[in-house]
Amino acid sequence: MSYSSDFFTLADVLERVKESNPQVRAQKMNEESKRELKEKAWKNLVLPPVDLSNEESWEMIEKEGIGINQLSVTMPIFSGGKIVNTYNKTKNQYEIAKKDSELVGIAAQEAAVAKFFEALNYKKQIEITDKAIEALEKQKERVADLYNNGKLVPKSELLKIEADIENNRGINLENKQKEEASLGELARILNYPLSSPLELKDFDPVQFLEEKAHVTEENKTPVENTLLGSKEALKLESANYDVKIAKADLYPMIYTRYTLRYKGTNDYGELYDYPKEHRDLFEIGFRWVLSWGATLDNVKAQKYLYEKAKIEYEDNLKGISLDMKNKLGEIKALYGKSLAMEKRANLLQENMDIDSMRYENELLTTFDYLNSVNSFREAQEDYYELQRKLVLAVIEYENLYR
């Protein structure tokens, strides 16, 4: 989609964020890095290391040249579970990175939606204020005509109207600056140049909220099955793997090794070729590093961290559940308030229509008429902004249950 010729809908914004947001793309690179580390750990698990070696003095190299003296392949038989759990740990980290990619995408979408609505709110306020200025200009002409023709209209009323016009022009200058700032932030989130001429298509919250009427009912999805809950489980699992990897150092490494020997060195330091019947060498060995209690200390430290992770897991799940409950409460409160604000706006519009007729028949002062107009304008602004807060809250609530 070309931002220079088309209007951005909310759906366009959400789609653009998934593909182009800088944070989303950076996190995707982190995910790919974790995937490569997982592949490396898998190869270490299933493929034995091969050692091609040749160590000789410089004089021997000058005399015999550089070549391969032997080739060896080592296969671990027992490592205390270190190799397996190292692979499991990297696989776990890759799964966490995938969850993080989804969460970063969700956060970017929510930020884009917030800026989208913020820009629309300022755009709407500019339109409402422009209409108020237009109405005031008409009233100014009417009052000025009465005043100039010697009618009983005090000059103070004309001055009040002119002051209100200038005040609203100042309000609109501020609204336009705020709209530009919101569009700049949105362009950044969408990875467009900051000066991009983004044109936003107005959004109908009523239709959206009608389709989401079920949201006011409590979602029964267990928190453990959500994206946030499953990530917490992976973090706990990761801490458990750290304990297992630390424990593996308490055991010896037992391995088997096959060596194919091409050349050897005799007692005189001279190279000779191994006879074919003596080239193959099979060995079984072990390696056990004693760290004078340091290994056991590391195991204890990892166990403490695992216990810490279990505490955080339980607490974080409660936190997620509380966020879900609070967000649902926020939606219900905003929904109830939006109904009340809609009724208030309708009543104030009816009141303004009546006041307009009274004003035209000189039954109402300019001051009271302007109060009526401003009250309706503010009610419209409040209702418009409240609806968008409700839409954003619904989107955030649904994201909590992903």
C-alpha positions in Angstrom: 0.0 0.0 0.0 1.3 3.5 -0.9 0.9 5.9 2.0 1.1 8.9 -0.4 -2.1 8.0 -2.3 -4.3 5.9 -0.1 -6.1 6.4 3.2 -4.9 4.3 6.1 -7.6 2.2 7.7 -7.1 0.5 11.1 -6.7 -2.8 9.4 -3.9 -1.3 7.1 -2.1 0.0 10.2 -2.2 -3.4 11.9 -1.0 -5.2 8.8 1.9 -2.8 8.2 3.1 -3.1 11.8 3.5 -6.9 11.5 5.8 -6.6 8.6 7.7 -3.3 8.9 7.9 -2.2 12.6 11.6 -1.8 13.6 11.1 -3.5 16.9 9.3 -6.4 15.3 12.0 -6.8 12.7 14.8 -6.6 15.3 13.1 -9.2 17.5 12.8 -11.4 14.5 16.6 -11.3 14.0 17.0 -12.2 17.7 14.6 -15.2 17.1 16.7 -16.3 14.1 19.8 -16.1 16.2 18.3 -18.4 18.8 17.2 -20.8 16.1 20.8 -21.0 14.8 22.1 -21.7 18.3 19.5 -24.5 18.6 20.7 -26.0 15.4 24.3 -25.8 16.6 23.4 -27.6 19.9 21.5 -30.3 17.9 24.6 -30.9 15.8 26.7 -31.1 18.9 24.3 -33.7 20.3 24.1 -36.0 17.3 27.4 -35.5 15.4 30.7 -36.5 17.0 33.5 -34.0 16.8 36.3 -34.8 14.4 39.9 -33.9 15.2 42.5 -33.6 12.4 45.9 -32.9 14.0 49.6 -32.5 13.4 52.0 -31.0 15.9 55.7 -31.0 15.0 58.7 -28.8 15.5 59.6 -26.2 12.9 62.6 -28.2 11.9 60.5 -31.3 11.2 58.0 -29.2 9.3 60.8 -27.8 7.1 62.0 -31.3 6.5 58.8 -33.3 6.1 56.3 -30.6 5.2 52.8 -30.1 6.6 50.4 -33.0 6.6 47.9 -34.8 8.7 49.4 -37.3 11.1 46.2 -38.6 12.5 42.4 -38.3 12.5 40.3 -38.9 15.5 36.5 -39.1 16.2 35.2 -38.8 19.7 31.7 -39.9 20.8 30.5 -39.1 24.3 28.9 -42.1 26.0 27.9 -40.4 29.2 28.0 -36.7 30.1 25.6 -36.6 33.1 23.0 -35.2 30.8 24.9 -32.0 30.0 24.8 -32.3 26.2 21.2 -33.3 26.1 20.1 -30.6 28.5 22.2 -28.0 26.8 20.3 -28.7 23.6 17.0 -28.6 25.5 18.0 -25.3 27.0 18.8 -23.8 23.5 15.5 -25.2 22.2 13.7 -23.6 25.1 15.4 -20.2 24.5 14.3 -20.4 20.8 10.7 -21.0 21.9 10.9 -18.0 24.3 12.3 -15.9 21.4 9.3 -17.0 19.3 6.9 -15.9 22.1 8.8 -12.7 22.4 8.4 -12.0 18.7 4.6 -12.4 19.1 4.5 -10.2 22.2 6.7 -7.5 20.5 4.3 -7.6 17.6 1.3 -7.2 19.8 2.9 -4.3 21.7 3.7 -2.6 18.5 0.2 -3.0 17.2 -1.3 -1.6 20.4 1.1 1.4 20.2 0.1 1.9 16.6 -3.6 1.7 17.4 -3.2 4.2 20.2 -1.4 6.7 17.9 -4.0 6.0 15.2 -6.8 6.9 17.5 -4.9 9.8 19.0 -4.4 11.4 15.6 -8.1 10.8 14.7 -9.1 12.4 17.9 -7.2 15.6 17.2 -8.5 15.6 13.6 -12.0 15.4 14.9 -11.4 18.1 17.4 -10.1 20.3 14.6 -13.3 19.7 12.6 -15.5 20.4 15.6 -13.6 23.6 16.5 -13.7 24.8 12.8 -17.5 24.4 12.9 -17.6 26.4 16.1 -15.5 29.1 14.6 -17.8 29.2 11.5 -20.8 29.5 13.7 -19.2 32.3 15.7 -18.2 34.1 12.6 -21.9 34.1 11.5 -22.9 35.4 14.9 -20.3 38.0 14.8 -21.6 39.3 11.5 -25.2 39.3 12.8 -24.2 41.2 16.1 -22.0 43.6 14.2 -24.8 44.4 11.8 -27.2 45.0 14.7 -24.6 47.1 16.5 -23.7 49.2 13.4 -27.4 49.9 12.7 -27.9 51.4 16.1 -29.8 48.4 17.7 -29.7 47.9 21.4 -26.7 45.5 21.3 -23.8 46.4 23.6 -20.4 46.4 22.1 -19.2 44.0 24.8 -21.2 41.2 23.2 -19.4 41.8 19.9 -16.0 41.8 21.7 -16.8 38.6 23.5 -17.6 36.8 20.2 -14.3 38.1 18.7 -12.4 36.9 21.8 -14.1 33.5 21.5 -13.1 33.2 17.8 -9.5 34.0 18.6 -9.5 31.5 21.5 -10.8 28.7 19.3 -8.3 29.5 16.6 -5.6 29.2 19.2 -7.1 25.8 20.3 -7.0 24.6 16.7 -3.3 25.6 16.3 -2.5 23.4 19.3 -4.7 20.6 18.0 -3.0 20.7 14.6 0.5 20.5 16.2 -0.6 17.6 18.3 -2.1 15.8 15.3 1.2 16.2 13.4 3.1 14.9 16.4 0.8 11.8 16.6 1.2 11.2 12.9 4.9 11.4 13.2 4.9 8.8 16.0 2.6 6.6 13.9 5.0 6.9 10.9 7.9 5.9 13.1 6.0 2.8 14.4 5.1 1.9 10.8 8.7 2.5 9.6 7.8 5.3 7.2 9.7 8.6 6.9 8.7 10.9 9.8 7.4 13.5 7.3 5.2 11.0 5.4 1.8 12.5 4.5 -0.3 9.9 6.2 -4.0 10.2 5.6 -6.1 8.3 8.1 -9.5 7.0 7.3 -12.1 7.6 10.0 -13.0 4.6 12.1 -16.5 3.6 13.1 -16.3 2.3 16.7 -20.0 1.5 16.9 -19.8 -1.3 14.3 -16.6 -2.6 15.8 -18.1 -2.7 19.3 -21.2 -4.4 18.1 -19.1 -7.2 16.7 -17.2 -7.4 20.0 -20.3 -7.5 22.2 -19.2 -10.9 23.6 -16.1 -9.3 25.1 -18.1 -8.1 28.1 -18.5 -11.7 29.2 -15.5 -13.2 31.1 -13.2 -15.3 29.0 -12.8 -18.8 30.4 -9.4 -19.6 28.8 -6.9 -20.7 31.5 -4.2 -18.2 31.9 -1.6 -21.0 31.5 -2.8 -21.5 27.9 -2.3 -17.9 26.9 0.7 -16.5 25.1 1.9 -14.7 28.3 1.2 -17.7 30.5 3.1 -20.1 28.2 6.1 -17.8 28.1 6.2 -17.8 31.9 6.2 -21.7 31.8 9.1 -21.6 29.4 11.1 -19.3 31.7 10.5 -21.7 34.6 11.6 -24.6 32.4 14.7 -22.8 31.4 15.7 -22.4 35.1 15.2 -26.1 35.6 17.5 -26.9 32.7 20.2 -24.7 34.3 20.0 -26.9 37.4 20.4 -30.1 35.3 23.4 -28.6 33.4 25.1 -27.6 36.6 24.5 -31.1 38.1 26.1 -32.7 35.1 29.5 -31.3 36.1 29.3 -33.5 39.2 29.7 -36.6 37.0 32.6 -37.8 34.8 32.5 -37.5 31.1 32.8 -41.0 29.6 33.6 -41.2 25.9 34.9 -43.5 23.2 37.4 -42.4 20.6 38.5 -43.9 17.3 41.9 -42.7 15.9 43.2 -43.4 12.4 47.0 -42.9 12.6 49.0 -42.1 9.5 52.4 -41.1 10.9 54.2 -41.4 14.1 57.5 -40.1 15.7 60.2 -42.5 16.8 62.7 -42.1 19.6 64.9 -40.0 17.4 62.2 -37.5 16.6 61.8 -38.8 13.0 58.5 -39.4 11.3 57.5 -42.8 10.1 54.4 -44.3 8.5 52.2 -46.5 10.6 51.8 -50.0 9.3 48.3 -50.5 8.0 47.5 -53.2 10.7 48.4 -50.7 13.5 46.7 -47.6 12.2 43.4 -48.1 13.9 43.2 -47.3 17.6 40.0 -47.7 19.7 39.8 -46.1 23.1 37.4 -45.7 26.0 38.2 -42.9 28.4 36.8 -40.5 31.0 37.4 -37.0 32.1 36.4 -35.8 35.5 37.2 -32.2 36.6 37.3 -31.7 40.4 36.7 -28.1 41.3 37.1 -28.4 45.1 33.5 -27.7 45.8 33.0 -25.0 43.2 30.8 -27.3 41.1 28.5 -28.1 44.1 28.3 -24.4 44.9 27.2 -23.7 41.4 24.5 -26.4 41.7 23.2 -24.8 44.8 23.2 -21.4 43.2 21.2 -22.7 40.2 18.7 -24.4 42.6 18.1 -21.1 44.4 17.5 -19.5 41.1 15.1 -22.3 40.1 13.2 -21.7 43.4 13.1 -18.0 42.6 11.8 -18.8 39.1 9.0 -20.9 40.6 7.9 -18.0 42.9 8.0 -15.6 40.0 6.0 -18.0 37.9 3.2 -18.2 40.3 3.2 -14.5 41.0 3.4 -13.5 37.3 0.4 -15.8 36.5 -1.6 -14.0 39.2 -0.5 -10.7 37.7 -1.7 -11.8 34.3 -5.0 -12.9 35.7 -5.4 -9.6 37.5 -4.6 -7.7 34.3 -7.3 -9.7 32.6 -9.8 -9.0 35.3 -8.9 -5.3 35.5 -9.1 -4.8 31.8 -12.5 -6.4 31.6 -13.6 -4.1 34.4 -12.2 -1.2 32.5 -14.2 -2.2 29.4 -17.4 -2.5 31.3 -16.9 0.9 32.9 -16.0 2.5 29.6 -19.0 0.9 27.9 -21.4 2.2 30.6 -19.8 5.6 30.5 -20.0 5.7 26.6 -23.7 5.1 26.8 -24.2 7.9 29.3 -21.9 10.2 27.2 -23.9 9.4 24.1 -27.1 10.4 25.8 -25.5 13.5 27.2 -24.3 14.6 23.7 -27.8 14.0 22.3 -29.4 16.1 25.0 -26.9 18.9 24.6 -27.4 18.9 20.9 -31.2 19.3 21.4 -30.5 22.0 23.9 -28.2 23.9 21.5 -30.8 23.7 18.7 -33.4 25.3 21.1 -30.9 27.9 22.2 -30.1 28.7 18.6 -33.7 29.6 17.9 -34.0 31.6 21.1 -30.8 33.4 20.2 -32.1 34.2 16.7 -35.2 35.7 18.3 -33.1 37.7 20.8 -34.4 35.7 23.7 -30.9 34.6 24.8 -27.6 36.4 25.4 -24.6 35.7 23.3 -22.7 34.6 26.4 -25.4 31.9 27.2 -25.6 30.9 23.6 -21.8 30.4 23.4 -21.9 28.3 26.6 -24.5 26.1 24.9 -22.4 25.7 21.8 -19.2 24.9 23.7 -21.0 22.4 26.0 -22.2 20.5 23.0 -18.8 20.6 21.3 -17.0 19.3 24.5 -19.6 16.6 24.8 -19.0 15.5 21.2 -15.2 15.5 21.8 -15.5 13.5 25.0 -17.8 10.9 23.5 -15.6 10.5 20.4 -12.5 10.0 22.5 -14.3 7.7 24.9 -15.4 5.4 22.1 -11.8 5.0 20.9 -10.5 4.3 24.4 -13.1 1.5 24.6 -12.0 0.0 21.3 -8.3 0.1 22.4 -9.3 -1.5 25.7 -11.1 -4.3 23.8 -8.1 -4.9 21.6 -5.8 -5.0 24.6 -8.1 -7.4 26.4 -8.3 -9.8 23.5 -4.5 -9.7 23.2 -4.2 -10.8 26.9 -6.0 -14.0 25.9 -3.9 -14.9 22.9 
